[in-house]
């Protein structure tokens, strides 16, 4: 078992933790959506991405999603989590690194 934690209130710029899960019928749309999500966060399962992003980037993503899917066939859920959080990982998982960079 492995755990990682976050606190969206500890950073200077307002950030949110998001979990994006999706069920996209078309292979072409699904691949395009996954490529788009790679620009925001990291894949944690075949149809799930996590990201720790700014509030502005979050709003941009929310505005882009409807253009990436077919409203009649596909489903995308975006969970926006603020404050303190913890994720417990069981089984096979990618190593999660803190993406925060400090320049001195």
Contact map, one row per residue, 1 for C-alpha under 8 A:
11100000000000000000000000000000000000000000000000000000000000000000000000000000000000011110000000000000
11110000000000000000000000000000000000000000000000000000000000000000000000000000000000011100000000000000
11111000000000000000000000000000000000000000000000000000000000000000000000000000000001111000000000000000
01111100000000000000000000000000000000000000000000000000000000000000000000000000000001110000000100000000
00111110000000000000000000000000000000000000000000000000000000000000000000000000000111100000000000000000
00011111000000000000000000000000000000000000000000000000000000000000000000000000001111000000000000000000
00001111111000000000000000000000000000000000000000000000000000000000000000000000011110000000000000000000
00000111111001111000000000000000000000000000000000000000000000000000000000000000011100000000000000000000
00000011111101100000000000000000000000000000000000000000000000000000000000000000011100000000000000000000
00000011111100000000000000000000000000000000000000000000000000000000000000000000000000000000000000000000
00000011111111100000000000000000000000000000000000000000000000000000000000000000000000000000000000000000
00000000111111000000000000000000000000000000000000000000000000000000000000000000000000000000000000000000
00000000001111100000000000000000000000000000000000000100000000000000000000000000000000000000000000000000
00000001101111110000000000000000000000000000000000000110000000000000000000000000000000000000000000000000
00000001101011111000000000000000000000000000000000011110000000000000000000000000010000000000000000000000
00000001000001111100000000000000000000000000000000011110010000000000000000000001110000000000000000000000
00000001000000111110000000000000000000000000000001111000000000000000000000000001110000000000000000000000
00000000000000011111000000000000000000000000000001111000000000000000000000000111100000000000000000000000
00000000000000001111100000000000000000000000000111100000000000000000000000000111000000000000000000000000
00000000000000000111110000000000000000000000000111000000000000000000000000011110000000000000000000000000
00000000000000000011111000000000000000000000001110000000000000000000000000011100000000000000000000000000
00000000000000000001111100000000000000000000001100000000000000000000000001111000000000000000000000000000
00000000000000000000111110000000000000000000001000000000000000000000000001110000000000000000000000000000
00000000000000000000011111101100000000000000000000000000000000000000100011110000000000000000000000000000
00000000000000000000001111101100000000000000000000000000000000000000000011000000000000000000000000000000
00000000000000000000000111111100000000000000000000000000000000000000000000000000000000000000000000000000
00000000000000000000000111111110000000000000000000000000000000000000000000000000000000000000000000000000
00000000000000000000000001111111000000000000000000000000000000000000000000000000000000000000000000000000
00000000000000000000000111111111100000000000000000000000000000000001100000000000000000000000000000000000
00000000000000000000000111111111110000000000000000000000000000000000000000000000000000000000000000000000
00000000000000000000000000111111111000000000000000000000000000000000000000000000000000000000000000000000
00000000000000000000000000011111111100000000000000000000000000000001000000000000000000000000000000000000
00000000000000000000000000001111111110000000000000000000000000000001100000000000000000000000000000000000
00000000000000000000000000000111111111000000000000000000000000000000000000000000000000000000000000000000
00000000000000000000000000000011111111100000000000000000000000000000000000000000000000000000000000000000
00000000000000000000000000000001111111110000000000000000000000000000000000000000000000000000000000000000
00000000000000000000000000000000111111111100000010000000000000000000000000000000000000000000000000000000
00000000000000000000000000000000011111111110000000000000000000000000000000000000000000000000000000000000
00000000000000000000000000000000001111111000000000000000000000000000000000000000000000000000000000000000
00000000000000000000000000000000000111111100000000101000000000000000000000000000000000000000000000000000
00000000000000000000000000000000000011111110000011110000000000000000000000000000000000000000000000000000
00000000000000000000000000000000000011011111000011100000000000000000000000000000000000000000000000000000
00000000000000000000000000000000000001001111111111000000000000000000000000000000000000000000000000000000
00000000000000000000000000000000000000000111110111000000000000000000000000000000000000000000110000000000
00000000000000000000000000000000000000000011111110000000000000000000000000000000000000000000000000000000
00000000000000000000000000000000000000000011111100000000000000000000000000000000000000000000000000000000
00000000000000000000111000000000000000000010111110000000000000000000000000000000000000000000000000000000
00000000000000000011110000000000000000000011111111000000000000000000000000000000000000000000000000000000
00000000000000000011100000000000000010001111101111100000000000000000000000000000000000000000000000000000
00000000000000001111000000000000000000001111000111110000000000000000000000000000000000000000000000000000
00000000000000001110000000000000000000011100000011111000000000000000000000000000000000000000000000000000
00000000000000111100000000000000000000001000000001111100000000000000000000000000000000000000000000000000
00000000000000111100000000000000000000010000000000111110110000000000000000000000000000000000000000000000
00000000000011110000000000000000000000000000000000011111110000000000000000000000000000000000000000000000
00000000000001110000000000000000000000000000000000001111111000000000000000000000000000000000000000000000
00000000000000000000000000000000000000000000000000000111111100000000000000000000000000000000000000000000
00000000000000000000000000000000000000000000000000001111111110000000000000000000000000000000000000000000
00000000000000010000000000000000000000000000000000001111111111000000000000000000000000000000000000000000
00000000000000000000000000000000000000000000000000000011111111100000000000000000000000000000000000000000
00000000000000000000000000000000000000000000000000000001111111110000000000000000000000000000000000000000
00000000000000000000000000000000000000000000000000000000111111111000000000000000000000000000000000000000
00000000000000000000000000000000000000000000000000000000011111111100000000000000000000000000000000000000
00000000000000000000000000000000000000000000000000000000001111111100000000000000000000000000000000000000
00000000000000000000000000000000000000000000000000000000000111111111000000000000000000000000000000000000
00000000000000000000000000000000000000000000000000000000000011111111100000000000000000000000000000000000
00000000000000000000000000000000000000000000000000000000000001111111111000000000000000000000000000000000
00000000000000000000000000000000000000000000000000000000000000011111110000000000000000000000000000000000
00000000000000000000000000001001100000000000000000000000000000011111110000000000000000000000000000000000
00000000000000000000000100001000100000000000000000000000000000001111111001100000000000000000000000000000
00000000000000000000000000000000000000000000000000000000000000000111111111000000000000000000000000000000
00000000000000000000000000000000000000000000000000000000000000000100111111100000000000000000000000000000
00000000000000000000000000000000000000000000000000000000000000000000011111000000000000000000000000000000
00000000000000000000000110000000000000000000000000000000000000000000011111100000000000000000000000000000
00000000000000000000011110000000000000000000000000000000000000000000111111110000000000000000000000000000
00000000000000000000011100000000000000000000000000000000000000000000101011111000000000000000000000000000
00000000000000000001111100000000000000000000000000000000000000000000000001111100000000000000000000000000
00000000000000000001110000000000000000000000000000000000000000000000000000111110000000000000000000000000
00000000000000000111100000000000000000000000000000000000000000000000000000011111000000000000000000000000
00000000000000000111000000000000000000000000000000000000000000000000000000001111100000000000000000000000
00000000000000011110000000000000000000000000000000000000000000000000000000000111110000000000000000000000
00000000000000011100000000000000000000000000000000000000000000000000000000000011111010000000000000000000
00000011100000111000000000000000000000000000000000000000000000000000000000000001111110000000000000000000
00000111100000000000000000000000000000000000000000000000000000000000000000000000111110000000000000000000
00001111100000000000000000000000000000000000000000000000000000000000000000000000011111000000000000000000
00001110000000000000000000000000000000000000000000000000000000000000000000000000111111100000000000000000
00111100000000000000000000000000000000000000000000000000000000000000000000000000000111110000000000000000
00111000000000000000000000000000000000000000000000000000000000000000000000000000000011111000000000000000
11110000000000000000000000000000000000000000000000000000000000000000000000000000000001111100000000000000
11100000000000000000000000000000000000000000000000000000000000000000000000000000000000111110100000000000
11000000000000000000000000000000000000000000000000000000000000000000000000000000000000011111100000000000
10000000000000000000000000000000000000000000000000000000000000000000000000000000000000001111100000000000
00000000000000000000000000000000000000000000000000000000000000000000000000000000000000000111110000000000
00000000000000000000000000000000000000000001000000000000000000000000000000000000000000001111111000000000
00000000000000000000000000000000000000000001000000000000000000000000000000000000000000000001111100000000
00000000000000000000000000000000000000000000000000000000000000000000000000000000000000000000111110000000
00010000000000000000000000000000000000000000000000000000000000000000000000000000000000000000011111000000
00000000000000000000000000000000000000000000000000000000000000000000000000000000000000000000001111100000
00000000000000000000000000000000000000000000000000000000000000000000000000000000000000000000000111110000
00000000000000000000000000000000000000000000000000000000000000000000000000000000000000000000000011111000
00000000000000000000000000000000000000000000000000000000000000000000000000000000000000000000000001111100
00000000000000000000000000000000000000000000000000000000000000000000000000000000000000000000000000111110
00000000000000000000000000000000000000000000000000000000000000000000000000000000000000000000000000011111
00000000000000000000000000000000000000000000000000000000000000000000000000000000000000000000000000001111
00000000000000000000000000000000000000000000000000000000000000000000000000000000000000000000000000000111
